[in-house]
Structure formats: C-alpha cells, structure tokens
C-alpha cells in the first residue's frame, strides 16, 4: 500500500517526496476535493496524509470519510 499526501505547503510536499511518499500541493478547494475523491477510490493508497490547513478547510468532508471508510487511513499533520 502507498502513502499519499495532500498539502498546502510546498516544503512539506518536498520533504515527504524525499522520504519516498507521493505528495501534491494544492490551494484551491475544488482541486483538493477532487483529489480526495480520487484517492479514496484508489485501493492502492493505504494512508492519506493531510496538512492542518487543508483539514481546517474541509473538516466535515474529511471527518465523514474517516468515519465511513476503513481505507485510506487519514492522518492530519
């Protein structure tokens, strides 16, 4: 299983890529929602790492996914 990160911080993206994780920096809410939907449908992704800024912006949607799906495991950093 893979680890994927969605962040609004370029430095976090680079750091996680250096650690071997896939990562993307997004700023627009619509783009973030599309990416989250895409990742939750991908059976190869086991852990989704989300930055605090993105979590604050989409708290309800992310909490709903956490409660209803076993995978991916969503972690906020």
C-alpha positions as CSV (number, residue, x, y, z in Angstrom):
1,X,0.0,0.0,0.0
2,X,1.1,3.5,-0.7
3,X,1.2,6.7,1.3
4,X,-0.1,9.9,-0.3
5,X,0.0,13.4,1.0
6,X,-2.2,16.4,0.1
7,X,-0.8,19.6,1.4
8,X,-1.0,23.4,1.1
9,X,2.7,23.7,2.0
10,X,5.4,23.2,-0.7
11,X,8.1,22.4,1.9
12,X,6.0,19.5,3.3
13,X,5.5,18.1,-0.2
14,X,9.2,18.2,-0.9
15,X,10.1,16.6,2.4
16,X,7.6,13.7,2.0
17,X,8.7,13.1,-1.6
18,X,12.3,12.8,-0.3
19,X,11.0,10.2,2.2
20,X,9.5,8.2,-0.6
21,X,5.9,9.3,-0.4
22,X,3.7,10.6,-3.2
23,X,2.6,14.2,-2.5
24,X,0.9,17.2,-4.1
25,X,0.5,20.8,-3.1
26,X,-3.0,22.2,-3.8
27,X,-4.5,25.6,-2.9
28,X,-8.0,25.6,-4.5
29,X,-10.8,23.9,-2.5
30,X,-12.3,22.4,-5.7
31,X,-9.0,20.8,-6.7
32,X,-8.5,19.5,-3.2
33,X,-12.0,17.9,-3.1
34,X,-11.4,16.2,-6.5
35,X,-8.1,14.8,-5.4
36,X,-9.5,13.5,-2.1
37,X,-12.3,11.8,-4.0
38,X,-9.8,10.3,-6.4
39,X,-7.6,9.0,-3.6
40,X,-10.4,7.5,-1.6
41,X,-11.4,5.4,-4.7
42,X,-7.8,4.1,-5.2
43,X,-7.4,0.8,-3.5
44,X,-3.6,1.1,-3.6
45,X,-3.4,4.0,-1.2
46,X,-3.4,2.9,2.4
47,X,-2.6,6.2,4.2
48,X,-3.6,9.7,3.2
49,X,-1.7,12.4,5.0
50,X,-3.4,15.8,5.0
51,X,-2.0,19.1,6.3
52,X,-3.7,21.1,9.0
53,X,-4.7,23.9,6.6
54,X,-6.5,21.5,4.3
55,X,-8.1,19.7,7.2
56,X,-9.4,23.1,8.5
57,X,-10.9,23.9,5.1
58,X,-12.6,20.6,4.6
59,X,-13.1,19.3,8.1
60,X,-16.7,17.9,7.6
61,X,-15.9,16.1,4.4
62,X,-12.7,14.6,5.8
63,X,-14.3,13.5,9.1
64,X,-17.1,11.8,7.2
65,X,-14.6,9.8,5.1
66,X,-12.7,8.9,8.3
67,X,-15.9,7.6,9.9
68,X,-17.3,5.7,6.9
69,X,-14.2,4.1,5.3
70,X,-11.6,1.8,6.6
71,X,-9.1,2.8,4.0
72,X,-7.3,5.0,3.4
73,X,-6.3,5.8,7.0
74,X,-6.4,9.6,7.1
75,X,-3.7,11.3,9.2
76,X,-3.5,15.1,9.9
77,X,-0.1,16.7,10.2
